[in-house]
Amino acid sequence: MLWCSGGCLVDVVPLMLHPVPPFIVAAEASGVASCLRLLVPATILLFCCLDTWTALRSSIIVLDTVESLFIPFALSSIAYCLLVIFRMLLGMVFHARMIDVADFNQNS
């Protein structure tokens, strides 16, 4: 217990470290760690704040559902980014050809 400046008692519980789930390790290794910033606090809340098995089980089911939805979402996001890059490259090639045609017509 600590006494804070406002005149209240604060119970300090040390944070217990738990093993990192494998999907977080894999996601960090693949470079999508920024997408998991919301899942890590949920995992910490799951392990540190819940003390009944029923709540723990339902939270595990929710996290498992989020994990199973995360992989298709990440793959679709990567596919969309690649599609946008491909369209930009096509646009650049098209405009470069238009400039070449305009220069050729001007020099003729």
Phi and psi in degrees as GROMACS dihedral restraints (atoms count N, CA, C in turn):
[ dihedral_restraints ]
;  ai    aj    ak    al  type     phi  dphi    fc
    3     4     5     6     1  -122.6    20    10
    4     5     6     7     1   148.7    20    10
    6     7     8     9     1   -98.5    20    10
    7     8     9    10     1   119.1    20    10
    9    10    11    12     1   -92.8    20    10
   10    11    12    13     1   168.9    20    10
   12    13    14    15     1   -67.5    20    10
   13    14    15    16     1   -21.5    20    10
   15    16    17    18     1   -81.5    20    10
   16    17    18    19     1     0.1    20    10
   18    19    20    21     1    87.6    20    10
   19    20    21    22     1    29.3    20    10
   21    22    23    24     1  -123.1    20    10
   22    23    24    25     1   156.4    20    10
   24    25    26    27     1   -93.3    20    10
   25    26    27    28     1   134.6    20    10
   27    28    29    30     1  -118.7    20    10
   28    29    30    31     1   127.9    20    10
   30    31    32    33     1   -89.4    20    10
   31    32    33    34     1   119.9    20    10
   33    34    35    36     1  -100.8    20    10
   34    35    36    37     1   118.2    20    10
   36    37    38    39     1  -111.6    20    10
   37    38    39    40     1   123.7    20    10
   39    40    41    42     1   -65.1    20    10
   40    41    42    43     1   142.1    20    10
   42    43    44    45     1   -73.2    20    10
   43    44    45    46     1   126.1    20    10
   45    46    47    48     1   -88.0    20    10
   46    47    48    49     1   132.2    20    10
   48    49    50    51     1   -88.7    20    10
   49    50    51    52     1   133.4    20    10
   51    52    53    54     1  -120.0    20    10
   52    53    54    55     1   156.7    20    10
   54    55    56    57     1   -62.0    20    10
   55    56    57    58     1   143.1    20    10
   57    58    59    60     1   -75.6    20    10
   58    59    60    61     1   132.5    20    10
   60    61    62    63     1   -60.5    20    10
   61    62    63    64     1   147.7    20    10
   63    64    65    66     1   -61.2    20    10
   64    65    66    67     1   -31.4    20    10
   66    67    68    69     1   -69.8    20    10
   67    68    69    70     1   -28.1    20    10
   69    70    71    72     1   -71.4    20    10
   70    71    72    73     1   -41.6    20    10
   72    73    74    75     1   -61.6    20    10
   73    74    75    76     1   -44.8    20    10
   75    76    77    78     1   -65.4    20    10
   76    77    78    79     1   -39.9    20    10
   78    79    80    81     1   -68.6    20    10
   79    80    81    82     1   -39.4    20    10
   81    82    83    84     1   -66.0    20    10
   82    83    84    85     1   -36.5    20    10
   84    85    86    87     1   -68.2    20    10
   85    86    87    88     1   -28.9    20    10
   87    88    89    90     1   -90.8    20    10
   88    89    90    91     1     0.2    20    10
   90    91    92    93     1    89.7    20    10
   91    92    93    94     1    16.3    20    10
   93    94    95    96     1  -114.2    20    10
   94    95    96    97     1    33.9    20    10
   96    97    98    99     1   -65.6    20    10
   97    98    99   100     1   -28.6    20    10
   99   100   101   102     1   -65.5    20    10
  100   101   102   103     1   -25.8    20    10
  102   103   104   105     1   -73.3    20    10
  103   104   105   106     1   -18.0    20    10
  105   106   107   108     1   -96.8    20    10
  106   107   108   109     1     7.0    20    10
  108   109   110   111     1   -62.7    20    10
  109   110   111   112     1   -25.7    20    10
  111   112   113   114     1   -84.3    20    10
  112   113   114   115     1   -24.2    20    10
  114   115   116   117     1   -79.3    20    10
  115   116   117   118     1   -32.0    20    10
  117   118   119   120     1   -65.6    20    10
  118   119   120   121     1   -46.8    20    10
  120   121   122   123     1   -60.9    20    10
  121   122   123   124     1   -34.2    20    10
  123   124   125   126     1   -65.5    20    10
  124   125   126   127     1   -37.3    20    10
  126   127   128   129     1   -67.5    20    10
  127   128   129   130     1   -41.3    20    10
  129   130   131   132     1   -63.4    20    10
  130   131   132   133     1   -43.4    20    10
  132   133   134   135     1   -60.8    20    10
  133   134   135   136     1   -41.0    20    10
  135   136   137   138     1   -59.2    20    10
  136   137   138   139     1   -46.3    20    10
  138   139   140   141     1   -83.2    20    10
  139   140   141   142     1   -28.4    20    10
  141   142   143   144     1   -98.7    20    10
  142   143   144   145     1   -31.4    20    10
  144   145   146   147     1  -105.3    20    10
  145   146   147   148     1   -21.0    20    10
  147   148   149   150     1   -95.3    20    10
  148   149   150   151     1   135.7    20    10
  150   151   152   153     1  -125.3    20    10
  151   152   153   154     1     1.8    20    10
  153   154   155   156     1  -109.2    20    10
  154   155   156   157     1   145.4    20    10
  156   157   158   159     1   -66.6    20    10
  157   158   159   160     1   -33.7    20    10
  159   160   161   162     1   -63.1    20    10
  160   161   162   163     1   -47.6    20    10
  162   163   164   165     1   -65.2    20    10
  163   164   165   166     1   -39.6    20    10
  165   166   167   168     1   -63.7    20    10
  166   167   168   169     1   -42.9    20    10
  168   169   170   171     1   -64.9    20    10
  169   170   171   172     1   -44.9    20    10
  171   172   173   174     1   -65.5    20    10
  172   173   174   175     1   -35.4    20    10
  174   175   176   177     1   -69.2    20    10
  175   176   177   178     1   -36.7    20    10
  177   178   179   180     1   -63.7    20    10
  178   179   180   181     1   -39.9    20    10
  180   181   182   183     1   -62.9    20    10
  181   182   183   184     1   -43.1    20    10
  183   184   185   186     1   -63.2    20    10
  184   185   186   187     1   -46.9    20    10
  186   187   188   189     1   -64.6    20    10
  187   188   189   190     1   -35.5    20    10
  189   190   191   192     1   -65.9    20    10
  190   191   192   193     1   -39.1    20    10
  192   193   194   195     1   -64.8    20    10
  193   194   195   196     1   -43.7    20    10
  195   196   197   198     1   -62.2    20    10
  196   197   198   199     1   -41.9    20    10
  198   199   200   201     1   -62.8    20    10
  199   200   201   202     1   -42.0    20    10
  201   202   203   204     1   -69.5    20    10
  202   203   204   205     1   -28.1    20    10
  204   205   206   207     1   -83.2    20    10
  205   206   207   208     1   -21.4    20    10
  207   208   209   210     1   -67.7    20    10
  208   209   210   211     1   -41.3    20    10
  210   211   212   213     1   -64.1    20    10
  211   212   213   214     1   -49.2    20    10
  213   214   215   216     1   -62.7    20    10
  214   215   216   217     1   -35.8    20    10
  216   217   218   219     1   -63.8    20    10
  217   218   219   220     1   -43.8    20    10
  219   220   221   222     1   -64.2    20    10
  220   221   222   223     1   -42.4    20    10
  222   223   224   225     1   -65.2    20    10
  223   224   225   226     1   -40.9    20    10
  225   226   227   228     1   -67.6    20    10
  226   227   228   229     1   -34.9    20    10
  228   229   230   231     1   -65.9    20    10
  229   230   231   232     1   -42.1    20    10
  231   232   233   234     1   -64.3    20    10
  232   233   234   235     1   -42.6    20    10
  234   235   236   237     1   -62.9    20    10
  235   236   237   238     1   -40.2    20    10
  237   238   239   240     1   -65.2    20    10
  238   239   240   241     1   -42.3    20    10
  240   241   242   243     1   -61.7    20    10
  241   242   243   244     1   -41.9    20    10
  243   244   245   246     1   -64.5    20    10
  244   245   246   247     1   -37.8    20    10
  246   247   248   249     1   -64.4    20    10
  247   248   249   250     1   -42.8    20    10
  249   250   251   252     1   -63.4    20    10
  250   251   252   253     1   -43.0    20    10
  252   253   254   255     1   -62.9    20    10
  253   254   255   256     1   -42.0    20    10
  255   256   257   258     1   -62.4    20    10
  256   257   258   259     1   -42.9    20    10
  258   259   260   261     1   -64.9    20    10
  259   260   261   262     1   -38.4    20    10
  261   262   263   264     1   -63.5    20    10
  262   263   264   265     1   -42.3    20    10
  264   265   266   267     1   -63.7    20    10
  265   266   267   268     1   -41.0    20    10
  267   268   269   270     1   -61.5    20    10
  268   269   270   271     1   -41.7    20    10
  270   271   272   273     1   -62.9    20    10
  271   272   273   274     1   -40.8    20    10
  273   274   275   276     1   -64.4    20    10
  274   275   276   277     1   -43.2    20    10
  276   277   278   279     1   -64.2    20    10
  277   278   279   280     1   -42.4    20    10
  279   280   281   282     1   -61.3    20    10
  280   281   282   283     1   -46.2    20    10
  282   283   284   285     1   -67.6    20    10
  283   284   285   286     1   -36.5    20    10
  285   286   287   288     1   -63.8    20    10
  286   287   288   289     1   -39.9    20    10
  288   289   290   291     1   -67.1    20    10
  289   290   291   292     1   -39.2    20    10
  291   292   293   294     1   -62.9    20    10
  292   293   294   295     1   -39.6    20    10
  294   295   296   297     1   -66.1    20    10
  295   296   297   298     1   -41.2    20    10
  297   298   299   300     1   -61.7    20    10
  298   299   300   301     1   -42.7    20    10
  300   301   302   303     1   -64.5    20    10
  301   302   303   304     1   -41.5    20    10
  303   304   305   306     1   -64.6    20    10
  304   305   306   307     1   -41.9    20    10
  306   307   308   309     1   -64.8    20    10
  307   308   309   310     1   -40.4    20    10
  309   310   311   312     1   -64.2    20    10
  310   311   312   313     1   -42.6    20    10
  312   313   314   315     1   -67.7    20    10
  313   314   315   316     1   -33.6    20    10
  315   316   317   318     1   -72.6    20    10
  316   317   318   319     1   -35.9    20    10
  318   319   320   321     1   -79.4    20    10
  319   320   321   322     1   -17.0    20    10
